[in-house]
């Protein structure tokens, strides 16, 4: 039995050696300077599809806000703007007397935005309020918006535009004052009086 295994092993070994080496005749006929069978033509890669050039935002920022008080005395803020779709905004409502603030982050859609309702469950007490709408820094804007406004919102322009408090580029800020309730105004400031619907 062992002889049979040795015979098979030797046969396998001979086949392996025959497959590894070439014959002496092939080596003698091989040229010293082989010529390539066919040179590979260098293919130029297809040019990458051109990315469409995005127009930078080149007009002054406009924001206009209207506010309405619901039957629950909570405030809803609606705005119109020329900012690109999906621009991220922060809308704040602040009671001037106490400095209490309510805020919501929204995105521009179809040239406008809606935020709220703002205020406690019991409703806003009578008094003076500010509505503040801020265009957030470029670092938090979606890529498509950054393409239009710039990495640091550098394409924003107009009277609403200022440098960010944190040094992160430009922001735009719109402020509007309004009065809730029937209190008589003691100043001559421009203020919008909001009535309950």
RASULPE-V163273 format. One record per pair of residues at least 12 apart in sequence whose ideal C-beta (glycine too) atoms are under 10 Angstrom apart, sorted by sequence separation. I is the first residue (numbers start at 0). J is the second residue. D is the distance in Angstrom with one decimal. If there is no record, write none. Layout:
I/J/D  I/J/D
This chain:
64/76/5.9  65/77/5.4  66/78/9.4  78/90/7.7  90/102/6.8  91/103/8.2  102/114/8.7  103/115/6.7  137/149/6.3  138/150/8.1  140/152/7.6  151/163/8.4  159/171/4.4  160/172/8.3  176/188/6.4  178/190/5.2  180/192/8.7  64/77/7.1  65/78/7.5  89/102/6.1  90/103/5.3  101/114/9.4  103/116/9.5  117/130/8.8  137/150/5.4  138/151/7.9  155/168/8.6  156/169/8.6  158/171/9.3  159/172/6.1  176/189/7.1  177/190/6.0  178/191/7.2  179/192/8.3  180/193/8.7  181/194/9.0  63/77/9.5  64/78/4.5  65/79/8.6  76/90/5.5  89/103/7.5  90/104/7.8  101/115/8.1  103/117/7.4  134/148/8.1  137/151/4.8  138/152/9.3  155/169/4.8  157/171/7.4  159/173/5.6  175/189/9.0  176/190/4.7  177/191/4.2  178/192/4.9  179/193/5.6  180/194/9.1  63/78/6.4  64/79/8.1  76/91/9.4  88/103/9.1  89/104/5.4  90/105/6.0  101/116/9.1  102/117/8.3  115/130/9.7  136/151/7.6  137/152/4.4  151/166/9.6  152/167/8.7  153/168/6.6  154/169/8.6  155/170/7.5  156/171/9.1  158/173/9.9  159/174/9.3  175/190/8.9  176/191/7.1  177/192/7.0  178/193/6.9  179/194/8.9  180/195/8.9  62/78/6.0  63/79/4.9  64/80/9.3  76/92/7.0  88/104/7.1  89/105/7.9  101/117/4.1  114/130/9.1  136/152/6.7  137/153/7.9  151/167/6.8  152/168/4.7  153/169/6.3  155/171/5.5  175/191/6.7  177/193/5.3  179/195/8.5  62/79/7.5  63/80/7.5  75/92/10.0  87/104/6.4  88/105/5.4  100/117/9.1  101/118/6.4  135/152/8.7  137/154/9.5  151/168/2.7  152/169/4.2  61/79/7.9  62/80/4.7  63/81/9.8  74/92/5.8  87/105/7.7  88/106/7.1  101/119/8.5  114/132/8.4  134/152/6.9  137/155/9.0  150/168/7.4  151/169/6.5  152/170/6.5  61/80/6.2  62/81/8.4  73/92/9.7  86/105/9.6  87/106/5.6  88/107/6.7  99/118/9.5  149/168/7.6  151/170/9.9  152/171/7.9  60/80/7.4  61/81/4.8  62/82/7.7  86/106/6.7  87/107/8.1  99/119/8.7  112/132/8.1  148/168/9.1  149/169/8.2  60/81/6.9  61/82/8.3  85/106/5.2  86/107/4.5  134/155/6.8  148/169/8.6  59/81/8.3  60/82/6.5  84/106/7.9  85/107/6.5  86/108/9.6  90/112/7.4  92/114/8.5  101/123/9.3  58/81/6.2  84/107/5.7  85/108/7.6  90/113/9.1  91/114/9.1  92/115/7.6  148/171/9.6  58/82/9.7  82/106/9.8  83/107/6.9  84/108/6.1  88/112/6.1  90/114/3.9  92/116/9.6  93/117/9.6  94/118/9.0  99/123/9.8  56/81/8.6  82/107/5.1  84/109/7.3  87/112/10.0  89/114/9.0  90/115/7.6  92/117/4.2  99/124/9.8  134/159/8.2  138/163/9.7  56/82/7.6  60/86/9.7  62/88/8.4  64/90/8.5  66/92/8.2  81/107/9.3  84/110/8.1  86/112/8.9  88/114/8.1  91/117/8.6  92/118/7.3  133/159/9.6  134/160/8.4  137/163/9.0  56/83/6.4  74/101/8.3  76/103/8.5  78/105/8.7  80/107/5.9  83/110/9.8  90/117/8.2  97/124/9.1  101/128/9.9  105/132/9.1  107/134/9.3  132/159/9.1  136/163/5.6  138/165/9.8  73/101/9.2  79/107/9.6  82/110/8.4  96/124/8.7  135/163/9.2  136/164/9.9  139/167/9.1  54/83/9.9  76/105/9.0  78/107/8.7  81/110/7.1  82/111/9.9  94/123/7.4  96/125/9.9  97/126/8.5  99/128/9.8  100/129/9.1  102/131/8.8  104/133/9.9  134/163/10.0  136/165/7.4  138/167/6.0  53/83/9.8  56/86/9.3  79/109/9.7  80/110/6.6  82/112/9.1  94/124/7.6  96/126/5.3  133/163/9.7  136/166/9.8  137/167/7.3  138/168/7.7  79/110/6.0  80/111/6.8  92/123/8.2  95/126/6.9  96/127/6.8  100/131/8.7  102/133/9.5  104/135/7.7  136/167/4.4  137/168/5.0  78/110/9.5  79/111/4.9  80/112/7.1  94/126/6.0  95/127/4.3  96/128/9.2  135/167/9.5  136/168/5.8  137/169/7.9  78/111/6.0  79/112/8.3  94/127/7.5  95/128/6.5  136/169/8.4  137/170/8.9  77/111/6.9  78/112/5.1  93/127/9.5  94/128/5.6  95/129/6.3  106/140/9.7  136/170/6.2  77/112/7.5  78/113/7.7  93/128/6.5  94/129/8.3  104/139/9.1  106/141/8.3  134/169/8.4  135/170/6.9  76/112/8.2  77/113/5.2  78/114/7.8  92/128/5.9  93/129/4.6  134/170/5.4  135/171/9.6  76/113/7.2  77/114/8.0  92/129/7.2  93/130/8.2  107/144/8.7  133/170/6.0  134/171/4.1  75/113/6.9  76/114/4.7  77/115/8.6  91/129/7.6  92/130/5.7  93/131/6.7  106/144/9.0  133/171/7.2  134/172/7.6  75/114/7.4  76/115/5.3  91/130/7.4  92/131/7.8  132/171/8.3  133/172/5.1  134/173/8.8  74/114/9.3  75/115/4.0  76/116/8.9  90/130/7.2  91/131/4.3  132/172/7.3  133/173/7.9  74/115/5.7  75/116/5.0  76/117/7.1  90/131/7.3  91/132/7.9  131/172/6.7  132/173/4.5  133/174/9.4  73/115/6.9  74/116/6.1  75/117/7.6  89/131/8.1  90/132/5.4  91/133/7.4  131/173/7.2  132/174/7.9  73/116/3.6  74/117/4.6  75/118/9.9  89/132/7.5  90/133/8.0  130/173/8.2  131/174/5.1  132/175/8.4  72/116/9.3  73/117/6.2  74/118/5.7  88/132/5.8  89/133/4.7  130/174/7.2  131/175/8.2  62/107/9.8  71/116/7.3  73/118/4.2  88/133/6.5  89/134/8.4  129/174/5.8  130/175/4.8  69/115/8.8  72/118/6.7  73/119/8.1  87/133/9.7  88/134/6.0  89/135/5.9  129/175/7.2  130/176/8.0  69/116/6.0  71/118/8.2  72/119/9.1  73/120/8.2  87/134/7.8  88/135/6.7  128/175/9.3  129/176/5.7  130/177/6.7  63/111/9.3  64/112/9.2  66/114/9.8  67/115/9.0  68/116/8.9  72/120/9.8  73/121/9.3  74/122/9.2  86/134/6.4  87/135/4.7  128/176/7.2  129/177/8.0  62/111/10.0  66/115/8.4  67/116/9.4  68/117/9.9  69/118/9.3  71/120/8.0  72/121/7.6  73/122/6.0  74/123/6.0  86/135/8.2  87/136/9.2  127/176/6.5  128/177/5.5  62/112/9.2  64/114/9.5  68/118/8.8  71/121/8.7  72/122/2.5  73/123/6.7  89/139/9.7  127/177/7.6  128/178/7.4  66/117/9.0  71/122/5.7  72/123/5.3  127/178/5.7  128/179/6.2  70/122/9.1  71/123/9.5  72/124/8.3  78/130/8.8  80/132/8.2  82/134/6.7  87/139/5.9  126/178/7.3  127/179/8.1  69/122/8.6  72/125/9.4  87/140/5.7  125/178/8.1  126/179/6.2  127/180/9.7  68/122/8.3  74/128/7.5  76/130/5.6  78/132/6.1  80/134/8.7  86/140/6.6  87/141/7.4  125/179/5.5  126/180/6.8  68/123/7.1  76/131/9.8  85/140/8.0  86/141/8.3  124/179/7.5  125/180/2.8  127/182/8.4  74/130/8.0  76/132/7.8  85/141/5.2  123/179/5.2  124/180/7.7  125/181/7.2  126/182/6.9  83/140/9.2  84/141/9.6  85/142/9.7  86/143/9.6  87/144/7.4  122/179/8.9  123/180/8.6  125/182/5.4  127/184/8.4  83/141/9.5  85/143/6.3  86/144/5.1  84/143/8.2  85/144/5.5  127/186/9.3  83/143/7.5  84/144/8.1  83/144/5.5  86/147/8.5  118/179/9.1  127/188/8.8  130/191/9.1  66/128/8.4  82/144/8.3  85/147/9.8  86/148/7.3  128/190/9.4  83/146/9.0  84/147/9.6  127/190/7.1  128/191/9.6  66/130/5.9  83/147/4.8  65/130/9.4  82/147/8.8  83/148/7.1  128/193/8.4  64/130/5.6  82/148/8.0  86/152/9.7  64/131/9.4  64/132/6.2  63/132/9.5  62/132/5.4  123/193/9.1  62/133/9.6  62/134/8.3  123/195/9.9  82/155/8.8  122/195/8.8  60/134/7.0  81/157/9.7  80/159/9.9  89/170/9.6  93/174/9.5  95/176/7.9  88/171/9.1  89/172/9.7  90/173/9.8  91/174/9.4  95/178/9.8  86/171/9.5  88/173/9.4  92/177/9.3  94/179/9.0  56/144/9.0  60/148/9.6  82/171/8.0  53/143/8.0  56/146/9.5  57/147/9.5  55/146/8.3  56/147/4.7  80/171/9.1  53/145/9.6  54/146/9.2  55/147/6.3  56/148/5.3  60/152/9.7  53/146/4.3  54/147/7.1  55/148/7.8  56/149/8.0  80/173/8.6  52/146/9.6  53/147/6.1  55/149/6.8  60/154/9.9  60/155/5.7  62/157/9.8  78/173/8.1  50/146/9.8  56/152/9.0  58/154/9.5  59/155/8.8  60/156/7.0  61/157/7.4  56/153/9.8  57/154/6.7  58/155/9.9  59/156/5.5  60/157/4.7  61/158/9.8  62/159/6.5  78/175/9.6  55/153/8.8  56/154/4.5  58/156/7.6  59/157/2.9  60/158/8.5  61/159/7.8  55/154/4.6  56/155/7.0  57/156/7.7  58/157/7.8  59/158/7.2  60/159/5.0  76/175/9.1  54/154/9.7  56/156/8.3  59/159/7.8  60/160/6.1  59/160/8.1  74/177/8.5  74/179/7.7  72/179/7.5  72/180/9.3  60/169/9.8  62/171/7.1  64/173/6.7  66/175/7.7  68/177/9.3  60/170/9.9  61/171/9.4  62/172/8.8  63/173/8.0  64/174/9.2  65/175/8.9  60/171/4.5  62/173/4.0  64/175/5.3  66/177/5.8  68/179/6.4  59/171/9.5  60/172/9.6  61/173/8.8  62/174/9.8  63/175/8.8  65/177/9.8  68/180/9.5  60/173/8.4  62/175/9.3  64/177/9.4  66/179/9.3  74/193/7.4  72/193/10.0  75/196/9.7  72/195/6.4  71/195/9.2  72/196/9.9  66/191/7.1  68/193/4.9  70/195/6.6  71/196/9.9  65/191/8.4  67/193/6.9  68/194/6.9  69/195/7.7  70/196/6.1  64/191/9.3  66/193/5.8  67/194/8.9  68/195/5.1  69/196/6.0  65/193/9.5  67/195/9.2  68/196/6.4  67/196/6.2
